[in-house]
Every structure is written in structure tokens, then in C-alpha cells.
């Protein structure tokens, strides 16, 4: 027991800042979608006393949005029966659709069904010639304002507002935080995960560039600074937890790496 002694306070003091430029084209392993790079030995210092920490934050990002809002094998299938007896699976062609463009496509694909759109409610109304006709969204329910796997018969209106954006954010992920970590979640990320560096809004149309530059509102990832941190793997997921796996164009980012040392005060 240390009666009468004042507890020792500790404070993390910033001792160094580094900027690490990473380009998927310069990877050591993997693909544009998920890649590994190896760090030079000089990037990290010895931390034998376990009192040094590294805070990693995203300083800048530039990535081509190489995906549509409606994608093959992701969200473009529905089951349709024009007579309530026989049915077939309908594939919506891959592409970037507005609510009106999707309505036009559905009116072409669903023979015997008329689809109209209300700007007031942001919903579709489905009116079949045969009242026994039905639709079962398999993967595209969110675009129709419907639930996937639920059968809708006769004339009906979307139960939910239509969401044509589908994926509004991307998450930059890394495996650098294996072991002890602390997510300084100043950006209020919905997903608490040790792999996420930051969440970036999708602010570009398909095949446009998503560009990000840091501000003080974004999150950082804090890990103990260890000598054996020799490589890192990076990948991207969306706010719907879909892993982006079809990137063809190189993308780049700059990580801000602040080195702190815990000292007694």
C-alpha cells in the first residue's frame, strides 16, 4: 500500500509525425482490390519499453468508383410471374440508374406489368394486367422499396421509399491493428471494428474519382508501436459490408502516422 503518495499521471506526448504514401500499383502482393505492402525497417523504431504508440489516420485518398448502383451478382435479380402460375427470374442489366431510368427498364422487362413512380412518396406502384401476377425481389428489393424474399401479388405500392444510391460510404480497412488497439472513433462510425481506418462518403458518380482530404472530424486508429510491424494489408468495404473485389484501376492514399510516447507527468 502506498498511503500518502500521489498517483503518477501519464500523458502521451507527440514525438514524431510521418506521412506514408501508399499506391495499390506499388503493391508487393495481391490485387488492386486487396493488396499487401512491406515496410522498410527504418519506418518503425524499437519499442522495447512498450511505451510508444502510433496513431494512424487517413490524410488523403483518391480512388475511382469502379462500380454501379446496380451490379451483376450483387443486387439485380427478381422473380416474376405474369399470371400467378409460371414464373421466371428477371435480371436487371448492370448500370447506374435513376428512379426514372429504373422504372423504364422495369416496364420493358416485366411484360404485363405497369410501373409508375410518385415523386411525392418516392415509391413505385406496380399494376399488373392479371391480378394474380406476383413479384419476389431476390436481391434488388432496396431499389424497388420492397423486401427481398417477400412475395407481392396484384397491384401494390412500395412499402419503403426507393434508395437508388444503395451504397453511400466506403471503409478503408487494414490489418495493422492486430493485437491491442484503440479506435479513436471521433467520426462516430456505425461499425466498431479494429480493421477500419476511416469512413469516406461516396461523392462521385460511377467511374468518377472519390477524393478525400483530411479534416479534424475523421477517425484514427491507435496501436502499440512494435518492431515487428513489417507489412500491412489494405482493402475496401462499403457501408453495406460488401467487400469491393473488382477494382481494375490503381488507387492511392496517404496515411498520417503520429508517434506518441507515454511519459509520467
Buried (B, 14 or more C-beta within 10 A) or exposed (E): EEEEEEEEEEEBEEEEEEEBEBBBEEBEEBEBBBBBBEEEEEEBEEBEEEBBBBBBBBBBBBBBBBBBBBBBEBBBBBBBBBEBEEBEEBEBEBBBBEBEEBBEBBEEBBEEBBBEBEEEEBBBBBBBEBEEBBBBBBBBBBBBBBBBEEEBBEEBBBEEEBBBEBBEBBBBBBEBBEEEBBBBEEBEBEEEEBBBBBBBEBEEEBEEBBEBEBEEEBBBBBBBBBEEBEEBBBBBBBBEEBEBEEBEEBBBBBBBBBBBBEEEE
